[in-house]
Amino acid sequence: MRRQFLGESEVPVADGAAPEIKKRPKYDSKKKKAQTKASEAQKAAEEQQQEVNEANIDEEEYVIVDQESQSQVAESETKTEPDQEVEEAKQEEEEEDEDDWDAKSWDDIDVGLSKTSAFEEEEEKEDKPVATKQEISKPQPAVPAVKNVAPPVDNSKKSETENVRANNGVAKKKGKKGSSKDDDADNASDLRSPICCILGHVDTGKTKLLDCIRRTNVQEGEAGGITQQIGATYFPTENIRERTRELKADATLKVPGLLVIDTPGHESFSNLRSRGSSLCDIAILVVDIMHGLEPQTIESLNLLKSRDAVFIVALNKVDRLYGWKTCPNAPIGKALRQQNDDVKLEFNTRLTDIVTQFKMQGVNTALYYKNKEMEDTFNIVPTSGEGIPDLLLLLVQWAQKTMEEKLTFVDEVQCTVLEVKVIEGHGTTVDVVLVNGMLHEGDQIVVCGMQGPIVTTIRALLTPHPMKELRVKGTYLHHKKIRAAQGIKISAQGLEHAIAGTALYAVRPDADIEDLKDAVMEEMSRVRNRIDKSGEGVYVQASTLGSLEALTEFLKSPAVNIPFCDFSIGPVHKKDVMKASVMLERKKEYATILAFDVKVMPDARDLAEESGVKIFVADIIYHLFDQFTAYIKNIREEKKKDSAEEAVFPCVLKIMPNCVFNKKDPIVLGVDILEGIAKVGTPLCIPSKEFIDIGKIASIEINHKQVDTATKGQKVAIKVHWEQL
């Protein structure tokens, strides 16, 4: 067996020699039987051959040697003490444990990534099975040393045989590796890139996490690794392999890459829809390890649960743990092994608290390398500067394993408009995410517009240059065709009124344009049906159709119940202010614009101030509601003050005997208030067959002190001015 391993490594070894190496062998750990002591002449030849072997071993890339055989040869020659053997066995066992930890996260536990192993290429390199830890530690029966003596072998014949065998082995490995790459290429052609979005509470490090993934290649000066897309970041398979090489990144990756939507996670799921389904395939829910689940985290979690979405929990900011030793870009397992016991204890305590908080929300979670029930339990990946390789590989492997049918590439174009922009040199363009299918330059497309469906032809398909050239404005890469999934900028005529958040359809030869027009306007019609038919209500403005839907649903809810008369999508212009000003004549409180996540043009703001139209702007729906309700409350208070002079509060007064102090204008009387409230300004009359008006109360005095009101049971002096009622 030993000769066979050394033969495949092309290392000539004399019989009975045991080359001494400095590094622990990478694969073989099976114990061998002890060999007998050689003659003194043969021993001298072996020492000379040993020097040659050591030089060859340093030059070889893969050397498979058995360290246990060396220790046992040394035992037979020098008869070392048992204590030394026990010490070596302990050291070896510790090293085996470390290797097991590395392999455990992807190989030993069924992560659902593949039925056999996620790293087929590396398994194919091994011609012999590796002994397990139990087999290594198992005591071996004593065998007479005589049985290990081999007959002398002709070294020249032996070296020829070993060279042939080694060459055949290398050729076989190359053949297998090549075929495996071909298979990967075939599989990649059948699957599109999964689309991922990032969710989480404010300041949990969502953007920092994405920056950490993108920035690595910029710092290393690699131009072609990561490509920054419009509204999205695209990670090709080659980059994922490079970033995850410490986690055996030569694992089978069937998808061409990973597309991360660079928009707020909430918007990606609730607003950006593609033919009625969510745009994103998989999500990253970012949780701050120091704060646990926060309000927006729970809101995001409920959103994911309601859509039955697949997600991975990124337990972020683990480097905030006191005493944490930073290991940039390292796998989380390697980083955890560098920490002291106190840090590990705090990590486990906080992890347990967060897992408990998830359980309170009805969600089971576990560290990904300890998760044995992947289908029912969501994975947790600790991250900061560390853990990025684990997160990337788990995202891709889990997506391609569980969503193979959903990620299958189809020719039918599935595309969603992200944003409408004006770019110098290209005019009005739309930023889109191509979810599936393929777009060509010159294709006819149909887009939803504010004035109706827009039918136009693609003039240019654009993507930015690789990341290091993103600072150069106005330079884009032109493509004749682009395959999903990608973020693309489309240049075409007539896109000024295109609506973000709606579907984009490509017209194929057998397609009916009228049907496509009806399809793109279907969502717009659904929003229009929510408009208050009475024509009274606020004016609503939003950035995308999806956010407009969310806002209108909120306003229609029973707890809010605010009517709206019209709506628009995009920035607030003068025409929007003019439409809202119609309510000034009907209901002043409704002469307002609720602008959700949009900009207000300067000319529109000036016109609003002149005409008295109020504009409320906020990025969160609840803030809009709070601003509007506070405004309504102030208006009602002002109305009360204004109408207080006109309002009549009924009262019954009785003139007390001998209390008429002045019979001429102004009349001064002493009265007893029998019913109601007497106020300054209350008109008085004498009840008879016909009511006789005597004027309004000008002032009220109690104990020679003037007051504004007097209530039932009080006796006061009043001054009445004559006034024609």
Phi, psi and omega in degrees: 000315181297317179296324181297315180297314181291329179294319180292339178268003179060041179248107179290128182229133176287158183296130177086352182281147178231095184299138180268127181242159182268328183262150176289137180301147186278324188245305192280130177224019182278136181285144177248167179278152182290149179253161183279164180285132181275167179289162184293322179295316181293327181295322178297318178295324181293322181295322178293317180293331183296322179297320178296318182298321182296322178295319180293323183296322179296331183275336183287147179277316179236120178234123181252107185230154180256112182287330181296324180296324180295316182296325181285327175296316179299326179294318182290330183274318187251349179054064180291163183283153181299330182298322180295321180296318180298319180297317179295320180298320180295316180299317180296321182295322178296318179295322178298322180298319179296318179296320179298322181297316180299316185283337188298321187296333184240336187256304188293321181268139178283096181279003183076016183274327175198160184287323182263284180210149179281354185231068186295323185297320182290326179293325181293336181289339182270119179276336182239146177291143181274138181292143179282169181298323180294321181293325182291316183282349181291131180294135182266142179293145179291135182235135178304136184295337184297328184291342181273354181286126180256150177295152180299141182240141177290116185296325182295315179295321182297316182296323178297314180298319181293320180297316180298314182297318181295317179298319178298320180297317179297316180298319181296318181295318180298319179298316181294317182296318179298315181295323180295322178292323177298318179298318179300319180296319179296316181295319182297328180290340181268344183245149173263170179288136175292149179253127185237145173231161185248126180243162175153173180287162177299137175066032172265357177097028180297308181293321180297323179297315179293320177298322181296323179288319184283324193289335186303313182289332177292317180295325181276357177075023180270114187282323189266004186289291183253135178249125179278119181263171177290114179068009183205158176241126183254127178248108178290162182301322182300320180291321179296319177299318182295316182290335186247024185295332178287347176254032182059059186289000174279017177297158182292113176248110185274338183270152181288344180172197180224130180250116180255119181289125185265049176232164178305136185301322180302314183295322182301320185273317189271337187246320184276099184249150178231103181053046174084352180246160181294147181290322186272145178270322185215152184232157171248118177263110185272127180235130177283121183296336182278337184243344180072209182280123180251170186308312181289333175296315179295321178297317177296320180298317178296324177296317179295319180294320182294331180262005179053044185272151176273132179213160177238136180271121174263109180278093193271165177064036176293341179287355175279349178297136185297125178089006181293131177266119185287135176229083188305133174063016180272152171301149186295329178296317179294321180294320181295326180291340179279346186274156177278175186295325181295318179295317179299321180295315179295320178301311181295324179295312180293323178298315180299320179298317182290321176300321178295319178297322177296321179296326177294336176268004178083024182234128176270133179223158177199155174304138190299327182276357174247002185277112180260353180233072187298329184287332183252344184239130181277148185276143173246128177240112176294134182220162165189247165283337180263168174082355180296317177302318179300315183295315182298311184293320179295320178303308185291313183295318181292321180294313184288339179279315187265345185236030185302320181292318180292328182271002180295131181288133176232158182284335182293128184286129176233111192216144181231136179280126179268314187202152176249125184225156172255119182245130181298127181094345180235353181074209179283126180234162174240135174268125185231159169249117177276104185282319181207160179089194183218135177252142180240151172295131183097354177294144174272132183234158177235127183231149177284133180232163181294327179264004181134180181294144179250123176248120183212177181241138180291120176272325182207141172253117188239144168223153179291166172291167175307164195304324185290344180254012183293338182289338180286115184281144173079006178252124180226156175274131179266141180231142173282326177208151179223136182256147180292157354263134184210157170262127189227149169255123182253126176256126180201167180277151172075023183265009185300325184256016178295148185253125178290145179092005179252170181279151173243130181246140174261133182275115176266162183306325184266007184270151176262116184298323181297321178296320179293323177298315179297322182294317183289332182269359183297316181293321178297320179296323181297323179288320181298329180292343180275351183294140179293124184288342181289342180084002178252133179158177181280166177259130187249134179228136181217166184279323181227166178295323179296316179291328175296318177299316180298319181292316181293323177297321179294316181293330181279345183297147184302326182291335183257300175053060175249118180286152174226141188263334181199171182210166174207163181236131180111189182299156179277120179250177180299323182297327179292321178295320180295322178294320181289333183290347177300328183288348180299327181277335182266294179224110186299325183293339180268000177279062183224156175242122175265103184260111183260108174061041177226164177268156176247122180292145182303318180295326178292321180293320179297315180296323180295321179293322180292317186274344180092016177275131179268136177241122177249126182240134177202156177267348181238135184302318184296327178292322176300314181298317180297317180297317183291317180294324176295321178296315179298319181297318179296319180297318180294323177295320178295321179297321179298316180295318181294322184272354181298324180291326182274336184289139179252120177262115185295143177205158177238121182245147176236126180287127181281148181300140177058030181239025174265104187271335179209123183268346180263171179288125359277141179283134178240123186228153168257124187231157174247125183275111182274321182216153171074202183232129175264126182235156173297127182100354180288125178287142181242147176214160179260122181287130176201199177301321175235131182293130180253115180283136178243353177127193181246153178290120180271324179203160180229136179233139172232118181055045177063022175238131182282139177225164180270330183223156174220138186252175183305134178095346180274150175246120188224166172254133182235150174249127184245122176264138177287132179208130180292121182268000000 
